[in-house]
Each structure stands twice: as C-alpha cells, then as structure tokens.
Amino acid sequence: MYSTDLKVSLLGLCVCALLGAIAFRRHFAVHDKLKPRMVPWMLIFLACVSTGMMIVVHLVNLMGFETGR
C-alpha cells in the first residue's frame, strides 16, 4: 500500500544524506585562494539535515506511528 511512498522517501533521504556529506566536506576543505567561496556550503548542509529530519518523521508516520496531534 505504501510501497511507492516508502521508496520515494528512502530515495529522498539518501539524496539528502549524500548531498549533505558532500556539502559538509566542501565546507571544511582547505581553501588557500584569496577569493571567497561563492557557494554557502554550510547552508546547503543545514538544509539537507533539516529536510532529512522531515523525511525521517514522514517515514515514521508511514510505519504507523503518530508523530503529531
């Protein structure tokens, strides 16, 4: 019944985890150039973490647990 929702949610969680790991690594990489970084990697990482947490709550709801009121 929820197989499509489960697959899409797990895929989204994997994408968030992968993109978050890449952004975290790029943020703390050595930067020796004088020009500033144009991509805010920490903001991308934080957006991935918050989206991942929402997907985890969605997966818990799909399993039958009620997380809201």
Secondary structure, DSSP 4 states (H G I P E B T S, - for coil): --HHHHHHHHHHHHHHHHHHHHHHHHHTS----SSPPSS-HHHHHHHHHHHHHHHHHHHHHHTT-----
